[in-house]
Amino acid sequence: MKSFHFHEAAFGELFETSAARGYLMTVAAGGRIEEHTESYDRLLVAVSDVKLRETSAGQDASELVMKAGDVRWAVRGSIHAVTNAGTAPATFITLELN
């Protein structure tokens, strides 16, 4: 997460072990995480309702809508960028699995 470039977003480390790391991330309405390659398999857990627009290399943009408590798997090696398309901040926990 520390190598990501993001705008109107913030993250804080929750924990780190030899097997996993956890971060809490909040992206303001209209905020974005620039294109990056996933270095780890990740599990995203929505803390708030989330409406994200995701652009992936070589694919059309897609919308990711999650309710608080929903989870999503992000595969290591995927290349994508994310924008909060909602009208409120999007907050989620990211678990990186080694």
Number of C-alpha atoms within 10 A of each C-alpha: 17 8 6 11 12 19 13 14 19 13 17 13 14 12 11 12 9 7 8 14 17 20 18 19 20 20 26 19 19 18 21 21 18 14 17 18 15 17 15 16 16 21 18 20 20 22 19 18 18 24 20 23 18 20 18 16 13 8 9 8 14 12 14 14 14 19 13 14 13 15 16 13 12 16 14 15 12 14 15 18 18 22 22 26 22 18 11 15 21 26 22 25 23 24 22 21 16 13
